Amino acid sequence: MHNLRTAIEMKGEELPGWFPHSVYIASYQIDPEKETQDAVEKLFNRYRGTYSKESNSLEFRAGSVSGYAKGLSEKGSQVFLLAVGSAETERKALDSIPSYEPYDELVEDMKEALPENSDSTYSLRLAYSTDEKEAGALLRCYVRNTGRTLKSAGFVRGSILATLGGPRELSSPMASRELMTVSIGDGLGKGADAVWTLCFEICCLAIYTGQMNRLHSQRELMFDQTDAAERSTQLWINEILAKMRRPIEEIQPKDLEEILKETTIQFSRLSTMASSMRRDYVKAQGLLRGMRTLLKKWNERPMDDSITNSSAEMDDLENLMTPFRDFTERTEALMTQLSTVLDSVRTYLGIQQQKMSIMEQTSSKEQLVRLVNLQEILHKLEVLIVAVYLTEMARIVFETLLHESANLATTAFIPVALLTSVFISRILHKKH
């Protein structure tokens, strides 16, 4: 993301020459399907002034104060900058707080033209000083008198930039920041120019934090359910593994098929979620790199013992990115366990198939033995049948020739008939 201030200067647009005292910056996601009147155009209809549709900017006067509004689009996001100030800056005593009331009232009135549900907002209060000592005193005075805390502070673009906090129950959400900027310079013109540069860089910052907040909010429900879903899936995996530890003869193929089906469904579900979350994690890493590049250009110098604004912003962004990495790693760990379950099921199915194959082979052998025994019985029956046949034929012959001695001769012929039938059977089987 390039420097928005540089982009404005390349277009030849003139920025206000007055010093802003109160600035509000809000970032939104661009919805291509939703056409609404631009906020800057709404402000022009309300305040009139000098409006440029090409640059989407407006400068106007409201009584004794000046107002400025600008809309910018960058990588699927739209950011609006609302600024109110005066060409004359009164010098205040070091132990007094500048009166921001007229400026804040106009900013609040201008905010009514902005869309709802912003992704990120930055509210700035600005003051002017001639040296670092005076700037530090003004900042500490403001923090003390407003009951705020100093979350971070550093020297950026010739100014002290500080992020303000408050009591825990009153602290702003991560999508909202309150800043205090004290410009340091020999002339009001130079101070105003440096402040405008810083404001447009904070617009870039708002886009990064807005996109990260949007990514996080879209996945927040999944993050909230991660622990419960992980426990449920882990319990299911443990139950399946317990079933797999039973003796193999107690596990039926039907049970294995059911386990395999359920495991495949679980694995597919986790794989889809992990891929989707990994894609958002890659986007978050890109935003982190972009913000790091932007903040590195600040060359921010710490003030006293406070942490720098750059460090605080990076920490907040990394905290938003951490759930993406944790969810991906935990989901992939569950997928690894499911792969183990799938391997176990496949192994058990293989063993069952081998057992069935062995059982089929054993059954085939037993059937073959039975067939051989049956064949031997048939052979014996064949011998007996042939012997009976030969005996009957001989009896007919003996009754014709021998009459009274036919029964004796037939009895005596039985061994001959048996031997003859055995001989005939062997000859026949040899031919086959």
Residue pairs with C-beta under 8 A, 6 or more apart in sequence:
1 74
1 75
1 204
1 207
1 208
1 290
1 294
3 200
3 201
3 204
3 297
4 72
4 74
4 200
4 201
4 203
4 204
5 196
5 197
5 200
5 201
8 15
8 55
8 200
11 55
13 52
13 55
13 57
15 193
15 196
16 59
16 66
16 68
16 83
16 85
16 192
16 196
17 87
17 189
17 192
18 66
18 85
18 86
18 87
18 192
19 85
19 86
19 87
19 89
19 126
19 128
19 183
19 188
19 191
19 192
19 195
20 68
20 83
20 84
20 85
20 124
20 126
20 192
20 195
20 196
20 199
21 84
21 85
21 86
21 98
21 100
21 103
21 125
21 126
21 127
22 83
22 84
22 85
22 100
22 103
22 104
22 106
22 107
22 123
22 124
22 125
22 126
23 81
23 82
23 83
23 84
23 107
23 122
23 123
23 124
23 126
23 199
24 81
24 82
24 83
24 107
24 110
24 111
24 121
24 122
24 123
24 124
25 79
25 80
25 81
25 82
25 121
25 122
25 123
25 124
25 199
25 202
25 203
25 206
26 79
26 80
26 111
26 114
26 118
26 120
26 121
26 122
26 206
27 77
27 78
27 79
27 118
27 119
27 120
27 121
27 203
27 206
27 207
27 209
27 210
27 211
28 77
28 78
28 79
28 80
28 115
28 117
28 118
28 119
28 210
29 76
29 77
29 78
29 119
29 210
29 211
29 214
30 73
30 76
30 77
30 78
36 115
38 56
38 71
39 69
39 71
39 80
39 113
39 114
39 115
40 51
40 56
40 57
40 58
40 69
40 70
40 71
40 80
41 51
41 53
42 113
43 58
43 60
43 67
43 69
43 110
43 113
44 51
44 58
44 60
46 113
47 58
47 60
47 62
47 67
48 60
49 58
49 59
49 60
49 61
49 67
50 58
50 59
50 60
51 57
51 58
52 58
55 70
56 70
56 71
56 72
57 68
57 69
57 70
57 71
58 67
58 68
58 69
58 70
59 66
59 67
59 68
60 66
60 67
60 68
61 67
62 106
63 102
64 86
64 102
65 84
65 85
65 86
65 102
65 103
65 106
66 84
66 85
66 86
66 87
67 82
67 83
67 84
67 106
67 110
68 81
68 82
68 83
68 84
68 85
69 80
69 81
69 82
69 83
69 110
70 80
70 81
71 78
71 79
71 80
71 81
72 78
72 79
72 80
72 81
72 203
73 79
74 204
74 207
75 207
75 211
76 211
77 119
77 207
77 210
77 211
79 203
79 206
79 207
79 210
80 114
81 199
81 200
81 203
82 107
82 110
82 111
82 114
83 199
84 103
84 104
84 106
84 107
84 110
85 103
85 126
86 103
89 128
89 188
90 98
92 98
92 138
94 134
94 137
94 138
94 141
95 137
95 141
96 141
97 141
97 142
97 145
97 146
98 127
100 125
118 175
118 210
119 175
119 209
119 210
119 211
119 213
119 214
120 175
120 176
120 206
120 207
120 209
120 210
120 213
121 175
121 176
121 177
121 206
122 176
122 177
122 179
122 202
122 205
122 206
123 176
123 177
123 178
123 179
124 179
124 180
124 181
124 199
124 202
125 142
125 178
125 179
125 180
125 181
126 180
126 181
126 182
126 183
126 195
127 135
127 138
127 142
127 180
127 181
127 182
127 183
128 182
128 183
128 185
128 188
128 191
129 135
129 138
129 182
129 183
129 184
130 184
130 185
130 186
131 184
132 155
132 160
132 184
135 159
135 160
135 182
135 183
135 184
136 160
136 182
136 303
136 304
138 182
139 150
139 153
139 160
139 162
139 180
139 182
142 148
142 180
143 149
143 150
143 162
143 164
143 180
147 166
148 164
148 165
148 166
148 178
149 164
149 165
149 166
150 162
150 163
150 164
150 165
150 306
151 162
151 163
151 164
151 165
151 307
151 312
152 162
152 163
152 306
152 307
152 308
152 309
152 311
152 312
153 160
153 161
153 162
153 163
153 302
153 303
153 304
153 306
153 308
153 309
154 160
154 161
154 162
154 300
154 301
154 302
154 303
154 306
154 308
154 309
154 310
155 161
155 300
155 301
155 302
155 303
156 198
156 298
156 299
156 300
156 309
157 194
157 195
157 197
157 198
157 201
157 298
158 183
158 184
158 185
158 190
158 191
158 194
159 181
159 182
159 183
159 184
159 191
159 194
159 195
159 198
160 180
160 181
160 182
160 184
160 303
161 179
161 180
161 181
161 198
161 300
161 309
162 179
162 180
162 181
162 303
162 306
162 309
163 177
163 178
163 179
163 309
163 312
164 178
164 179
164 180
165 171
165 172
165 178
166 172
172 178
174 213
174 316
174 319
174 320
175 209
175 210
175 213
177 209
179 202
181 195
181 198
183 191
183 192
183 194
183 195
184 191
185 191
185 194
201 294
201 297
201 298
204 294
205 291
205 294
205 295
205 313
208 287
208 290
208 291
208 294
208 317
209 291
209 313
209 316
209 317
211 283
211 287
212 284
212 287
212 288
212 317
212 320
212 321
213 320
215 280
215 283
215 284
215 287
215 320
215 324
216 223
216 320
216 323
218 280
219 277
219 280
219 323
219 324
219 327
222 273
222 277
222 327
223 323
223 327
226 323
226 326
226 327
226 330
230 330
230 334
233 266
233 270
233 334
234 334
234 337
236 266
237 334
237 337
237 338
237 341
240 259
240 262
240 263
240 341
241 341
241 344
243 251
243 255
243 259
244 251
244 259
244 341
244 344
244 345
244 348
248 348
248 351
248 352
251 348
251 352
253 349
253 352
256 345
256 348
256 349
256 352
259 341
259 345
260 342
260 345
260 346
260 349
263 338
263 341
263 342
263 345
264 342
266 338
267 335
267 338
267 339
267 342
270 331
270 334
270 335
270 338
271 335
273 331
274 328
274 331
274 332
274 335
277 324
277 327
277 328
277 331
278 328
280 324
281 321
281 324
281 325
281 328
284 320
284 321
284 324
285 321
287 317
288 314
288 317
288 318
288 321
291 313
291 314
291 317
292 314
295 309
295 310
295 313
295 314
296 310
298 309
298 310
300 308
300 309
300 310
301 308
302 308
379 425
379 429
382 421
382 425
383 418
383 421
383 422
383 425
384 421
385 421
386 417
386 420
386 421
386 424
386 425
387 414
387 417
387 418
387 420
387 421
388 417
389 421
390 413
390 416
390 417
390 420
390 421
391 410
391 413
391 414
391 417
394 409
394 410
394 413
394 417
395 406
395 410
395 413
398 405
398 406
398 409
398 410
398 413
399 406
402 409
